Amino acid sequence: MQKTISDLLDLSINLELGIGTLYSLFHDLFEEDEDFWWQLSIEERGHAALLQNEKNSHKHTETVPEGLLSDDIESLKSANTKIESLVTSYKHVPPSRQEALKIAYELETSVGEVHYQEFMSRKNCSLSDELFRQLNLGDKDHADRIEAYAAAHGMTI
């Protein structure tokens, strides 16, 4: 079980870092939206740091806060591969502004991100879960923020 949790944490950390990298690229590509993308990028990197801390603090146990991670290793691997591909592709052929928002929304509603958001929204949790949630409270609901941002700028995703 330990190896699986470690693998899940590693894949989840890479997912958060990959999304952060993609958002940093969007920050560089879309001057009119740079503040929006920068904030999301910082928050994704913050998610990765929290997960890394979780990994470090639980390295000798088989548990992490219940519901924190998706248990679908293949979906996490697939999501990581997709993000790496998008970053590489968009460096050569940038997406449109609307396409960037659409892909961000799709990523934020993907397996790993949805699982993370469900954990952050859970009502009943342990003291350590609550501490983790409080540290990350301001960073939740990226999908809703992306959708609202697109709408505020006259785009549908």
Order of alpha helices (4+ residues) and beta strands (2+ residues): alpha-alpha-alpha-alpha-alpha-alpha-alpha
